[in-house]
Amino acid sequence: MERFRLLSLWICSIIFLTGCDLLPEDPILTSSQGLVNKGIMSNAEVNAYRADNLEFVKRSYTQSDGTFSFEDVEYEGALYVEVTTTSQTLATCDSAAGCGTFQNGLKLPGEFDANLDGNVDFGDIHYYNNVDFLLTAFVKPRIRHQEDDGTVVDFGEFAVTPLTHIAAQKVKKKRDEQGSISEDDVDLANAQVAELFGLDGLDITRTIPPDVTDADKMGSVTDKEKMYSTLNAAVATASELTTKSLIEVIDDLTNSFVDDGGIVGSAADDNVDTSLAYLFWLADGIATKVETDLSVNMNAVQQQLVEEAAANDALPDGELVTPSENAGILVDRDGDGLGDEDEIQYGTDPDNPDSDGDMLPDGWEVKYSMQSLPAGWDFSYKFDPLLNDDSQNYDGDGDGLTAHQEFKLTTDPTNPDTNGDGELNDGAEDFDNDMLSNSEEFNGVEAEIPFHGGTNPYNPDTDGDGVSDGYEVYYDATDPLDPDDFYGMQ
């Protein structure tokens, strides 16, 4: 039994619903990198479509660590993203009730059974494939950024979860019926779903909920982000504790919101109707498990979940809970990740995504200025959205990547090992498996023909000549940025 919880992407360049007049005249290639996390889900299929007509754009598959990438997409619009499973998809169980048993009680290669008992328990890894499984999200621009070479790029993370799927299907229905959608349609649907699930003010698409089975990740985020994760996991738990499958639970919630405009608050029989009250109670159970098993403080989360459950439980059975017609939408005119009200609080320019001109968006600087900085950090460098202090060129966590490179890579500039694998730091990792480390992709490497950097760390063949970047550098002595060179011709 699975629940697809997380998909985060790095969108670089031209993903716009409106505002295409900001683009240069020459065509630009969109490049995206992401992470699928249900816990971690590997070998899942990720398809991107044009949001305006659902024409297919690009396909990718998640790697063993959950990451994927879209490269060289000649498209200048918003995306509609779908995630499905394959026969090789592995997923981490995040249901508090477990996810059944391994086939024939024995784990297969790639699966993980912590207790060696044949049961797929919370945190175990197992194969999951269902032809009906589908989670979606609409993706609109977040950060519109001007690079030195004049190209317009858009870096941003977004999530695909059961909640974003509920919102996306309402937007898709409107697009199907009316032929078009706006940024406001996407914002409103996301805000309404957030309100229904007690996440008022949280951007459910742009907020990346942590892996609920990972103690370190759950312990390093806000209470609202913790709550978001427990609610996503509650969907999987509901399918284990009722007569419904995971797909049926998701479809029931989605169809209710899309067709009826809300979700049932309380039901006499939870096997018949998955209600908000029931999901909140399940989420509280998951929060308890996280606190007990992972030693993460969940007190504030549990208190809110219990309050939300009780409020919905007090409603007459079968009564529909509908969100505000104009639910609290984050107004972010410049798309830098800081709402306009927050821009006033921090003194930044709500019409300029990079108020201090240091190539680090305001929202990104505020986000990481709030984190605990690692030992040895030079405090003359701080992520201050109002101060261009050259911090974009500083490697504060000592992983071989500057802050600006970490921004492009979507890694954490205050954590040298963002993925927490304990093996390689962010600079030493090779995200696209092309024999060039992330740091080498940016900074270059001494070779027979010196390579000065500039390849795409999420594209193993940046120039598209059929030879990987690393092979060109180390074996062919050719230029990985020149599609017209070949072995023996430099």
N, C-alpha and C positions, 0 to 999 in steps of 0.2 A: 504494500500500500504506500503510495507516494504522494508527495505534495511538492510542486515545483515552486521554490521560494525566491530565488534571486537570480537576476540577470543584470549585470552592470556592464555598461559599454563606455568605451572611449570614442566619441564622435569627433572627428577632426575634419571640418571644413564646412559643408554647405547645407546642413539640414535645417531648412526653414519652412514654415507655413506661410509666412509673409516676409517682406523685407528683402527680396532677392535683388533689389536695386543696389544692395551693398556689395554684390559680387563683382569681381573684375570681369573684363570682357572675355578673356581666354577661359576655356573650360578648366574646371578644377576637379580633381579626383577626391572623392570622399573616402576616408579610411576610418574604420571603427574597430575597437577592441572591447571585449566584454568578458564577463564571468557569469557562468550559470551555477547557482548554488541552491541545492535543495536539501540540506547540507550542501555538499559539493555534488554536482551531477556531471558526469563525464559521458562523452559519446552521444550527447543529445543533439538533435538537429535544430538549427536556428535559421529561419528564413526571414528575409526582409522584403517588404513590398512598398511600392509607392503608396502614400496615404490617400492620394486623391483618386486613384483608379484601381488600386490593389494589383497593379502590374508587378510581376516578379522582378526583384532587383539583384539579390545576392543570397547565396546559401553558405553556411558555415557549420562546423561541428565542434562541440566542446572538446577540449583536451583533457588529459588525466587530472589536471588541477582545476578544471571547470572553466578555463579561459577559452575564448574563441576570437576570431577577427574577421572583419569584412575589409577587403582591400580593393582599391582602384574602382570605386563605384562612380560612374559618370551620371550623377543624378543630383538635382538641386532642389530637393523638397523634403517634407517630413516623411518619416517611415512608420509603417505598421509592421510590428515584429511578432512572429509566431514561433513558439518553441514546442517541439514534439519529441517523442522518444524513438529509439531504434532498438534492434535486437541486442545491441552491444551497450546500451545505456546502463550505467551504474549510478546508484543514488544512495545517499546517506539517510537512514531512517530518522525522522524527527517527530514521529508520533509517540506520545507518552505511553500509549498502549502497545507499542511495538508495531512491527509491520509483517506479522505472520511468521512463516518459517522458510528456511532455505530449501531449495528443491531437494526432495528426498532426504531432508534433514542434514545435507552436506553442502558446505560452501564450495563454490567453483573458484577457479583462479581469478583473482581480482576482487573477490568478495572478502569481507572482514567480519568475523564472528568473535567478538571480544570474550564472550563467556564459553565459547566452544560447545554450546548446548543445542545448536541447530535452529535456534530461534533468532529472528531478525529483531534485535532489541534496539532501543533508543541509542543512536550513534553508530550502529552497525552499517556496513556497506553491502548492498546487494543489487542484483540485476533487476531492472524494472522496464517493461515495455508494454504499452497499451496503445492500440491504434486510435483510440478515441481521445487520448490525452492531448490537451491543448491549453496553453496559457499565452496571453497576448499583452501587448502594450502599444500605445501610440507614443511616438518619440518626436518631440519638438525641440527647437534649439534652446540651449541653456546659456552658453558663453560664446559671444561673437567677438572674435579676437583678431587683431591685425598683426601678422608676422612681419619681420623685417623685409622679406622679399615681396611683400605686397599681397600675398595670398590671404584669403579669409579662412580661418579655421574655427571649428567649434569643438571644444573639449567638454565633455560632460559625462557623468555617470547616471544611469537610470536602472530601475529594477523592474523585473517582470515577476509578479507574485499573483496569488489568487485574487488579491484585492485590485491590482492593476488590471487584471483580466476582466473583472466585473465592470470596471469603469470603461475599459476599452471597447467592450461589446456594446455598451450604450452609445458610445461615439460612432462605432461602426454602423449600428442600426440607423443613426441619423444620417450618416454619409450615404448609406444605401437608399434611404427614403428621399433625401433632399439633393443628393448629388454632390454635396460639398460639406466641409466642416471648417471651423475656425479654431484658432488657439484658445479662445474662450470656451469652446465646447469641450476641449480636452481638459482644461483647467477645472471647469465646473464639475465634470463627471468625477474627476479624481478627488476634488474637495468634498463632494457629496458622499462618496464611498468612505472617505476618511472620517467624516462626521458620523456616519452610521456605526462605524466600528470604534468610536471613542478616540479617534486620532485627530481631532480638530486642529487645524493649523499645520499638520504634517503633510508634506508633499510626498504622497505614497509612491510616485514614480521616481522622484529624484532622491529620496531617502533610501539608502542601501541597508536593509535590515540584516543584522549579523546572523551567522550560523548559530542556531539555537542550541546545537550540540557542542559548541566550542566555548569553553570557559573563558579563555582570554578575550575572545571577540565580544562575548556577551558582557564581560566585565568592563569593557572600555568604551561603552556607548551610553547615550542618554536613556532615561527611563522610558521615554516615548518610543525610542527605537527598539528597546527590549520588548515593549508591549506589542509592537508591530510584528516582531519575530514570533512571539507566542501565539498571536492570532493566526498567522499563516500556518503555524504548526497545528493549531486547533482544527483546521480543515482536514488535515490528514488523520488526526485522532478521531474526529467525528466519523470518518468512514470506517474506522476499526471498531467503533463502539455502537454503531447503528447497523441497520440492514442495507445501508447504501454504500455504493462504491465511491471511490474518490471522485471520479468523473461526475457521478450523480450529485454529490454534495456541491461541487463547484457549479454544475449546471443549474441546480435548484436556486442557489444564491444569485447566480447571474441572471437567470430568466426572471426571477422575482423583481430584481432591480430594473432590468431592461424593460420588461413588459408592464409591471405594476407600479414602478416608480419607487419601490422601497423593499424592505425585508421584514418578514414576520418577527415581532419582538419576542413572543413566547408561544409555545405550542404544547398542547396537552400530551402529545406523543412525539418525542423527538425522532423516533424511527420514521414517522410519517413526514414530518416537516422540520428540517434543520433550522432552528431559530437563532436569533442573536443572543438570547439569554443562554442557550445551551453552549454556543461557541465561546461566550465569555467565561462560563464555568469551566469549560475544557481548557481554555487558555490559562486560567488560574491554576489548574492542575499541572500544566506544563511549567508555569513559573515556579511552582513548588518543587518540581523535579529538578529544575535548573539550580535552584537554591540548595537543595539537598545533595544532589549528585555532583554539581560543578562548583559549589561554594561561592555562588554569585549572589550578591545582595539584590533581592527582588521584592523587598517589602513595599515600596511605593507602587510598583507595578501591580502587585497582588491586591493592594487596597483599591486601586482604580478598577481593576477587573471585577472584583467582587461588587463594587458599587454599580458598575455598568450592568452586570448580570442581574442584580436585584431590581434595578430600575426597569429593565425589560421584562423580568419575570412578573412584575406587578401589573403588567398590562393584561387586558382580556386575551384569552387564548385566540390566536389567529389574527390579532390586530396588526395591521401593517404599520411599520415605522418608516416614515418618509423623511428625507433630509430637507434642509432649508432650500428654498427655490434659488437663492443666491448664496450658497455655502461659502465660507471664508476662503476665497481664492488668494493665493500668494501673488501679489502684484509686483513684478520684477521687470521694470521697463527695459533695463539694459541686459537682462539675461545673465547676470554674473553670479547667480546663486544667493544673492542677498535681496530680500524683499525691500520694496521702497521705504517702508517704515523702518526697517533695520538700517538702511542706508542713512537715514536721518540720525538714528542713534549713534552710528559710528562716524558720522561726518563725511561719508563718501558721496560721490556724485551718482545719483540714481540714473543718470543718462550716459554714464561712462563705465563700462565693465572693468576698466583698469585705471582707477582714479590717480594712482601715482606713476603710471606709465612704466612699470617694471616688468611687464609681460607675465605677471601673475594676477589673475582676476581677483577682484575684491572679496568675493565670497570664499574663494580658495584660501586667501591669506587669513581671513577671519577664522575659518575652520581650523587651520593648523596653528594659529596663534593661541587657540584655546586649549591645545593639547599639552601634555607634560613633555617637555623637551628632554632629549636623552643626555646622559652624563657626557661631559666634554663639549657640550654645545657652546659655541662662541656667542655670548649674549649681546655682542655688538650687532649681530644679525638677528632681526626679529621680523616675523611676517606681519608687517604693518601696512594696511591698504592705503595709508596716507603718506608713507615714507619710502622713497626709492633709495634704499641704502645698499644696493648691490646684492641683496639677499638672494636674488634670483640666480646668482652665480656661485652661491655658497653651498657646500656639501656638509650640512650640519650633522647628518647621521653617519658620515664616513663610509658610504656604500659605493663611492665612485661616480655618483650622479649629482648634478647640481639641482637646486630646487626647481628651476625651470624645466629641466629634463624630467624630473619626477612628476611635475605637473603634466607634461606631455604623455608620460608613461602611465599616469594615474596611480602611481605608487605613493606611499606615505613618506614625506620628506623628513619626518621625525622618527622613522622606524627603519633601520637598515634591512630588515627582513620582513617585508610587508606581508607576504603569504605565509609566514610563520613556519616554513618547512624545516628551519634549523640547519639547513645545508648550505645554501648560497645566499649572499646578500642580493639586494635588488640590482646592483650594477653587474654582478657576476652571473645572474640568471640569463638565460637565453630564451626569451619568451616565444620566439618564432622558430627555434630549433634550426638555425641556419649556420651554426658554428661561429657566429659572432655574438659575444655577450652584449647585454643591453648597453653597457658602458662603451664598448667598442663601436656599436652602431652609431652612437652619438659623437664619440670623441676620436675614433680612428684607432689604427694599430700599425705598428712597424712591421712591414712585410717586404717581399722582393720589390714590389711597387708600393711605396707608402700609401696607405689609405687614411684620409683625414676625417672620416666620419660623414654622417649625413644620410645613412640608410634608415629605412623604417624598421623599428624594432618589433613591429607586429606583422611584417611582410618578409618572408624568407627570400623573396626574389624581387627586390625593390624596383629594378629596371625592367622586369618582365621579359628577360631574354631567355628564360628557361634554365638558367644556372643560378644556384643559390648564392646569396651575397658572400657567405663565408668561403665557399668553394672558389669564387672568383678571386677573392683576396689572397687566400692561402695556397691555392693550387694552380689556377689559371693565370694569376698575375694580371687580371683584367679589372676594369672599373665596374663595380656593382651599381653605379649610377648611370652607366652608359649602355643602352640596349644595343648599340650598333658595333661595339667592339666584340672580339672573340679571340680565342686562344691564338697567340702568336702575332696578334695585331694590336699594339698599344699606341 
